[in-house]
Amino acid sequence: MTVLLSTPKPARTRAEPASPPVQPPLEARFAARWPTRPLRTVVLGCGVVGGGVIERLPAPLALTAILARRARPEGAFPAPVFTDADAVFATRPDLVIEALPGGPEAEALLARAVAQGCHVISANKDVAARRPDLIRDARAHGRVFAHSAAVGGGAPVLETVARLAASGAGIARVRGVLNGTSNFVLDRLRAGQSLGQAVAAAQAAGFAEADPSADLDGLDAANKLVLIAREAWGVSLDPASILRESISHLPASAAASAARQSRRLRQVAVLERAGARVSARVRLEALAETDALARTRDEGNCVVLSPQRGAQVIVAGKGAGRAPTAASMLGDVHRLIAAVCS
Ligand SMILES: NC(=O)c1ccc[n+]([C@@H]2O[C@H](COP(=O)([O-])OP(=O)(O)OC[C@H]3O[C@@H](n4cnc5c(N)ncnc54)[C@H](OP(=O)(O)O)[C@@H]3O)[C@@H](O)[C@H]2O)c1
């Protein structure tokens, strides 16, 4: 997944103070390496997430084109907006930042980006889960294919899993609230709203897509389990084969009846490894209020990582929304710049 590179530190002499060495900003190092050749960048999708990324793209990247479904007036964005992907790829991008809804269109465009030799940064768990071959191809050709925002939104879930796996601690179990929309909806149901009202509120807040079924049915969380299992153990799971329970099938009284028993309904995603066997499921559970997942409110995400050796690690944060998700993608952008400059 993400390229996590450490920058070599200059050797310290005895006369030097013990303070950490000062590095020039990444942007300056990038400019020094490519004074006349910024990284040509296109952004596919300028909605909640893509729009947030475009606002904060760092200077060494030159934004050459944006892809959207609907045309925009000139000047609406800092680069031309095209509705034709050919026009976007004609700008010969070095980096494709993808924030489109999951599905075959995004999949085809990511395949095209990889075939064209671009670096890719994607927020798309659907394609990342189903097409590990694209990620392998990109990396085999020395390109970055990063998707930190695909799991956890602003919470660094994949980054923490990668670090734990690399430490040799051996991850045995992963248990989490991985879908901010469903968590938000379950909290609204508990507050007495109907499913329709709760979904509309999630859409108005920018968490839920126009079609929220992947969130409510647990497919989104299942895709995220696939990405975590790949990062933790290098295993390939098929998202379609993961057992799921849907919020759409909950009885109308379920959230209130959980509340009467001092419990809170949560969409709980679990991965377990015993020897060579990995199991995965996404279930609706009424959890005690003291459970870390029950304490995860609204669009929050929370993942409890249980290593084979050592203490549990809990990663929590905003699981959805413009600012946290864009920040996660921009973290990938900065790691890419660091990789290119090293
Ligand atoms: N929202 C979150 O909190 C969140 C968190 C983590 C990950 N993600 C992931 O990020 C991705 C984007 O989510 P989002 O919330 O930003 O979605 P969004 O607000 O609906 O934006 C989607 C963008 O894609 C464009 N688009 C859609 N279909 C297209 C097509 N066929 N051709 C060209 N452009 C097309 C839309 O164009 P128009 O603007 O013209 O409609 C829009 O700019 C998804 O994969 C989602 O799962 C989202």
The ligand as a Gaussian input file, in Angstrom:
#p B3LYP/6-31G(d) Opt

LIG

0 1
 N      -17.417000      10.841000       1.297000
 C      -16.647000      10.246000       2.200000
 O      -16.708000      10.570000       3.382000
 C      -15.688000       9.162000       1.780000
 C      -14.801000       8.630000       2.736000
 C      -13.867000       7.660000       2.337000
 C      -13.835000       7.241000       1.009000
 N      -14.735000       7.780000       0.125000
 C      -14.683000       7.293000      -1.271000
 O      -14.300000       8.382000      -2.100000
 C      -14.891000       8.218000      -3.387000
 C      -15.634000       9.513000      -3.742000
 O      -16.633000       9.757000      -2.774000
 P      -17.358000      11.192000      -2.674000
 O      -18.092000      11.168000      -1.379000
 O      -16.395000      12.292000      -2.943000
 O      -18.399000      11.098000      -3.880000
 P      -19.203000      12.302000      -4.556000
 O      -19.282000      13.484000      -3.661000
 O      -20.469000      11.723000      -5.079000
 O      -18.280000      12.732000      -5.796000
 C      -18.090000      11.883000      -6.887000
 C      -17.421000      12.668000      -8.013000
 O      -17.261000      11.785000      -9.102000
 C      -17.825000      12.359000     -10.297000
 N      -18.384000      11.281000     -11.106000
 C      -19.317000      10.380000     -10.748000
 N      -19.562000       9.525000     -11.772000
 C      -18.763000       9.911000     -12.778000
 C      -18.559000       9.425000     -14.101000
 N      -19.234000       8.395000     -14.590000
 N      -17.653000      10.055000     -14.873000
 C      -16.973000      11.117000     -14.403000
 N      -17.122000      11.633000     -13.160000
 C      -18.003000      11.024000     -12.368000
 C      -18.902000      13.292000      -9.804000
 O      -19.130000      14.287000     -10.791000
 P      -20.214000      15.458000     -10.571000
 O      -19.605000      16.339000      -9.494000
 O      -20.295000      16.130000     -11.871000
 O      -21.463000      14.776000     -10.119000
 C      -18.254000      13.846000      -8.520000
 O      -17.407000      14.929000      -8.813000
 C      -15.788000       6.984000      -3.308000
 O      -15.098000       5.874000      -3.817000
 C      -16.029000       6.824000      -1.821000
 O      -16.281000       5.497000      -1.452000
 C      -15.630000       8.721000       0.460000

